[in-house]
Amino acid sequence: MFGKDGKSQSYDRLSPFIFIGGFPRSGTTLIRAMLDAHHDIRCGEETRVVPRILQLAAQWNRSAKETNRLREAGLTDQVNQFIKLTQ
């Protein structure tokens, strides 16, 4: 992989990663753009991973069978409350 300066860069399991998350319209795009402007930092495109996970969890919570499975897996009521707030 090559950096913005054209120099070869190698990545391995020890390479640091930064995860930036936030609500829509909260400035995450600006932060990503500012970080990406640095020659040693490469930011990928924005993803919609967290909203998709929350949507999937909300669908599971509509099913008694899936809700029971989530409880058995250790999903707490606190997480369920967060999912309800984000819908």
N, C-alpha and C positions, 0 to 999 in steps of 0.2 A: 504494500500500500504506500502511496506517496502523499506527503503533506502538501500544504498550499505553496510551500517554497520549492517544491519539486524534489525534495530529498526523500529517500527511502525511509520508511518508518516501519518498525516491526512491532507487532502486538502479541502478547501471550497472556496466559492466565493471571499474571501478576500486574498487568497494565491496569491503572486506576480507571474506574468508571464513575461518572456523576449522573445521578438521576434527578431530574427536575420535574416536579409535579405541581399542579395547582388547578384552581377552578378556571373555567373559561373567562376570558377578559380580565385576568388578574396580573398580566405582565410576563407570563412565562415565555411568550414569543420574543419579547424584547430581551429577556435574560439569555435565551438561546442565541439570539443574533449577536449580542455583545460577547458572549463566550466564544462563539464561532469566529469572531474577528481576530482572536488571539492566534498567533502562528503555531502554537503548540497544542491547541485544542481543536478537536473536530467534533462538531455536533451534527447528528443525523437529523432527518426530518422529524417533525412532530408526529406522535402516534396517538391513537385514541384507545390505548390499552386499558387504562383505569376505567373509563366510562363503560367499555365493553364488559369488563369483569363485573362491575356493579350491576349492569343490566342483566347479565347472566345470573348473578346471585338473587336479584329481585324475582326473576322467573322461577328460580328454584324455591324461593320462599312462598310462592303461590301454591305449591304442591305440598301436601301434608307428608307424603313419603320422602320427598327431597329435603324438607325442613328437618325431619327426624334424622336423616343421614348427615346433614350439616351439623346438627347438635352433637351427634355421636363423633363427628370429626373434630369437635372442639370449637365450632363457630359460636361465639358468645352473643348474648342479647345486645351487648354494646355495639358490636359490628352490625347486627341487624338494624339497630336504630340509626346508625350512620347511613346504611343503604337506603332506608326510608327517607331520610333527610335529603339525599342527593337525587331523588327521583323527581 
